Amino acid sequence: MSFLSATLARVKPSPTIAVTTKAKELRAAGKDVIGLGAGEPDFDTPDNVKEAAKAAIDRGETKYTAVDGLPELKQAICDKFKRDNGLDYTPAQVSVGAGGKQILYNALMATLNPGDEVIIPAPYWVSYPDMVLLAGGEPVFVAAGIETGFKLTPEALEAAITPKTKWFIFNSPSNPTGAGYSRDELKALTDVLMRHPHVWVMSDDMYEHLVYGDFEFTTPAQVEPGLYDRTLTCNGVSKAYAMTGWRIGYAAGPEELIGAMRKIQSQSTSNPSSIAQWAALEALTGPQDFIPVNNATFQRRRDMVVDLLNAAEGITCPVPEGAFYVYPSVAGCIGKTSPGGVKIEDDEAFATALLEEMGVAVVFGAAFGLSPNFRVSYATSDENLKEACRRIQEFCASLT
Ligand SMILES: Cc1ncc(COP(=O)(O)O)c(C=O)c1O
């Protein structure tokens, strides 16, 4: 009998981390590699946030806190939901964890029984299916392809719902596509959910503030107040505030669910870092003016990358509404052969050959459940992006 658990056998390690590791190895071996795999902003954490953390240390805020968050931070989160989303929550409806990842994981662990189904639009953030599997549930994938702008249609959602459906995971703007649902597109989905009162909604709003042009961010409980009692609205400071390493995520929802999540956290990690919580409080309550400044940079990079990728032979790259990713299709490259002799049978072969022959690290689409595509993170310098796109163009032109 295996020493390792049967549950563990159901999951796989994060493929995005695998790509980053491979790129690092090649770089350490002296190869000139440009990494477009990172899922984090290349900006530094704002100074006021760093100062708040230092002040917290100096004040001696270095002890255990309440398991699922400082009262001050929970209040600031309630204020944020009111200010940005028009949603009313009390501190008892708020949970704070070590990153958005822990929040989502706690919610799934607290609610899933064997056989429970979780609807996940594909392409998806790599951790959703494996977290569902770890919690004993069954991921149900529903394709949201390039032809619908990588957005789930109401018909596809309706068709995926069964009596066993427990959660629908919604992520807009999306990792890996950057696609953001307009209010009308989201309303069409919430109309479906209103017809199925047993289905709960887990809205992962991690990229809320990273939206471009005139796109207006909305979240399910805001668009359809009828879903308020069965929605967990999840968010965090990692992406908008360039705080990925600080590990603070949060969610608000029905008190019973929040209590169940607290129970899991109390017996696993306890409170997230006290210092990071004070820093997150400053992030949420301090000046927000650097967000549009960072966004202007992201938008400029997005437009540049989309143009350069569309100029590559065999690649089609839609313009996404937000996040810092694009998800081009390589349909036009499939079946060709690289100068190094690799037959491009699928997106994994494309990404592997691109890394080995041209030194550009991207994550292949199969990792996100929709092929033939790859994900580019444009959270890196203009210089890196231009050179990486030039290499991708050269690679595509060299395929025969
Ligand atoms: C869609 C999405 N949700 C959640 C997370 C997790 O964020 P955190 O770093 O706060 O755990 C990420 C991080 O990559 C993400 O892309």
The ligand as a MOL file (V3000), in Angstrom:
LIG
                    3D

  0  0  0     0  0            999 V3000
M  V30 BEGIN CTAB
M  V30 COUNTS 16 16 0 0 0
M  V30 BEGIN ATOM
M  V30 1 C -7.5100 33.7270 -10.6840 0
M  V30 2 C -6.6680 33.6710 -9.4630 0
M  V30 3 N -7.2490 33.4490 -8.2870 0
M  V30 4 C -6.5490 33.3870 -7.1560 0
M  V30 5 C -5.1830 33.5230 -7.1670 0
M  V30 6 C -4.4310 33.3770 -5.8670 0
M  V30 7 O -3.9270 34.5410 -5.3910 0
M  V30 8 P -3.0340 34.5800 -4.0910 0
M  V30 9 O -1.6370 34.7910 -4.5360 0
M  V30 10 O -3.5840 35.7360 -3.2980 0
M  V30 11 O -3.2020 33.2970 -3.3570 0
M  V30 12 C -4.5140 33.7250 -8.3720 0
M  V30 13 C -3.0450 33.8050 -8.4160 0
M  V30 14 O -2.4030 33.5740 -9.3870 0
M  V30 15 C -5.2810 33.8120 -9.5520 0
M  V30 16 O -4.6970 34.0060 -10.7370 0
M  V30 END ATOM
M  V30 BEGIN BOND
M  V30 1 1 1 2
M  V30 2 1 2 3
M  V30 3 2 2 15
M  V30 4 2 3 4
M  V30 5 1 4 5
M  V30 6 1 5 6
M  V30 7 2 5 12
M  V30 8 1 6 7
M  V30 9 1 7 8
M  V30 10 2 8 9
M  V30 11 1 8 10
M  V30 12 1 8 11
M  V30 13 1 12 13
M  V30 14 1 12 15
M  V30 15 2 13 14
M  V30 16 1 15 16
M  V30 END BOND
M  V30 END CTAB
M  END
